[in-house]
């Protein structure tokens, strides 16, 4: 390839909390992309929380991965003030106020990292965290905007919001020299990709598997580490506390920065594309590229036509809150009452949220499920899918789940909550697609009775099951074969790298 020798890699992948230290989901997609495009050289940059949260590499890196850099944004550190705090201009508090007012108003053009993070200026880490003008600004902002939190909570929230920005600015200077940057999310990874693309004058491609700002909002609304100082009389459940709103707005700003820089801005399905546009993406730069799976390989797992399905429902996914494993467990209990011999399997790692995993095991014990509910941990799908009757997804948020596509290609119908692209996966997303028929059923969130009923209806009716399985297979073969997805990205990389400069 032309120009390759002048760069460390062709494509720099900037990844947050995924590949290669976390299994499944986006990580599977990343590994698939790298492995299926051996003629492109990839550099991987992993952003994580703290080293203790991960258990080493979960994938064997393909030969076309030229480098792997790891950055932990919230590593424990012994903080020491600098020996000498920089002297700053008298208008520094006003400059802080102007920048933050612009960002609160949605003007992401106001944030120019290369200029504002220059050594000796008011936006360096030492200046903002330790200088007298910064203290004056923070106290003035607290008095002007913060209605209910204590000053101590407000002060540390401001510091924690800003601290990763300097780590990312430092990391940007050490990024591999690339011909193109690719991030599968906005957030911290999206910001680092923006900084790299700007510094190296290279294109940035953004591929959102889920809408990051929406997912972070869900997380932040439930986060118990954010103090809410309001009394019960002040606490209106329809209102967001000031500190939560600060975090939510922060990630919205990061999303806006990535949308402004990236071209194209890719999503997996139409609803997600519309959400991106709503959140500030330019419609002309958005496009849809659905996930794909290895249909040929998975076809070998299909049962012979006319074979009765095993009375087994299976959830493929991590044991985390967003997957709503507890609803699946309650559905297993309801299903057993209707089909006494039925089993429910949970196949996925449990180490990401040990407390939630413990709660799930306790719920299963309290319901007396015994051996009818099994936690398998991580397993290869080749071992699992041939023994499953119906695939189940109980999540409260998804993009376009690879697990459903893998099940479809293996001939399994699915019962899923109405999240992300799941409805169009089951029922089709166009006239021709819908004509293939329903590949299962879609239910509401947290409705274990509906989930159990839909799964039982398929397992008990052989004709209905056969129709759903056939629709699943034909939909996967027609619209979600990985070769289509890989070829699309191959052409996209060639086009964007050929065009050279960033926006």
Residue, then its C-alpha position, 0 to 999 in steps of 0.5 A: x500500500x502506498x505511504x504505509x512505510x511512513x506510518x506506524x499503522x494504517x488505522x489507529x483504533x481508539x477503544x474504551x473499555x472493550x478490545x482486547x481486555x473485555x470479551x464480547x459485544x464491541x470487542x467481538x466486532x473489533x476482532x472480527x474487523x481486524x482479522x478479516x482485513x489482514x491487508x490493513x495494519x491496525x494500531x490499538x489504543x485501549x482506554x480503561x478505568x484502573x488496571x485492577x478492573x481487567x484480567x489481561x488480554x482476552x484475545x490473541x492479537x492478529x499479526x496485522x496489529x502493529x501496536x497496543x497502547x494502554x491508558x488507565x484514566x482513573x489509576x490511583x495516584x498520590x497527588x502532590x501540588x506542583x512545587x511552583x504554581x504558574x502565574x496566570x493573567x488577571x483575566x483567567x477566571x473570565x476565560x474559564x467562564x467564557x469557555x464553560x459558558x460556550x460549552x454549556x450552550x453547545x458550542x463545541x467550537x470553543x474547545x481547541x485543545x491544541x491551543x488551550x492546553x499549551x504549556x504555560x497557559x491557564x488551561x494546563x493541569x497545574x493551572x486549573x487544579x492549583x492556581x488562585x484564579x482557578x479557585x476564584x472561578x470555581x467558587x464563583x461558578x458554585x455560587x452562580x450555578x450550583x443550587x443544592x450540592x455542598x461545595x466540597x462535592x461540587x469542587x471534587x466533581x469539577x476536578x474529576x470531570x476535568x482530570x481525564x482531559x489532561x491524561x488524554x491530551x498527553x496520550x494524544x502526543x504518544x498515539x501511533x502515526x496513522x493514516x486514519x483514526x477509528x473509534x467505536x464510541x464517543x466519550x473518552x475514546x472519541x475525544x482521544x481519536x479527535x485529538x489524534x486526528x487533529x494533531x496528525x491532520x488525518x480523517x476520523x471515522x466514528x462507528x457507534x454500536x450504541x449511542x454512548x451519551x444515552x448509555x452514560x446517562x442511564x449509568x449516571x442516573x443510577x450511579x451511587x457514587x454521585x452524591x445527592x445532597x437534597x433532602x427527601x422534601x427537596x428530591x423531585x424524581x423528575x429532576x436530575x441533581x446538579x452533580x449528575x447533570x454536570x456529568x451528563x452534560x460533560x459526556x454530551x459535550x464529548x459527543x458533540x466534539x466527536x460528531x463535529x470531527x468525524x466523517x462518516x458518523x456510522x450507526x447500526x440502524x436507523x433509529x440510532x442514526x436519527x438519535x445521532x442527528x438529534x444529538x448534533x451530528x450532521x445528517x449528510x455525514x451519517x450512514x448505516x452499516x449493520x453488523x454481520x456474522x460468519x453465516x457460513x460457519x454458524x450454519x454448521x450449528x443448525x439442527x436438521x429440519x423437523x427436529x424438535x427444539x430442546x426446551x432450553x432458553x439461553x441468554x448470551x451476554x455479560x452478567x451486568x445490569x444493562x442486560x437485566x439478567x434478573x428479568x431473565x431469571x424471573x422469566x426462567x421461574x415463570x417458564x418452569x411453571x408452564x414447562x416443568x422440564x425447561x431449562x434457562x442458561x446464562x452464558x457470559x462472563x460474571x467478573x465485570x460487576x461482581x456485586x450484581x452477579x452475586x445478586x443474580x445468584x441469590x435471586x435464583x436461589x430464592x426462587x428455588x430454580x436449582x439446576x433448571x437455571x445454569x450460569x456457564x460463564x464464558x463459553x464458545x458459541x459452538x458449544x452452546x447454540x446446538x443445545x439451545x431452543x430459543x435465544x433470549x435477550x432481556x436488556x434495557x439498552x442495546x445497539x444491534x446485538x451480535x448474539x441475536x445475529x449469531x443465533x439467527x445464523x445458527x437457526x435459532x429464533x429469538x425473544x427480545x426486549x424492544x431495544x436498539x435494532x432488536x425489533x427490526x431484527x425480529x420483524x424486518x426493516x423494509x418491505x422485502x425484509x418484513x416479507x421474510x416473516x417474524x424470527x421470534x417475538x419482541x416484548x417490553x422491558x422488565x416483563x418476565x411474564x411476557x418473556x416466558x410466555x413468548x418463549x413457551x409459545x415457540x417451544x410448544x408450537x412446532x409449526x410456529x417454531x419452524x417458521x420463526x427459525x426459517x425467517x431467522x436463517x433467511x434474514x441472517x443470510x440476506x442482510x447480515x453476512x459479515x462479508x457484506x460488512x467487511x467489504x463495506x469497511x474495506x472500501x470506506x477505509x480505502x476511500x477515506x485514506x485516499x482522501x488524505x486530510x481530516x475535516 
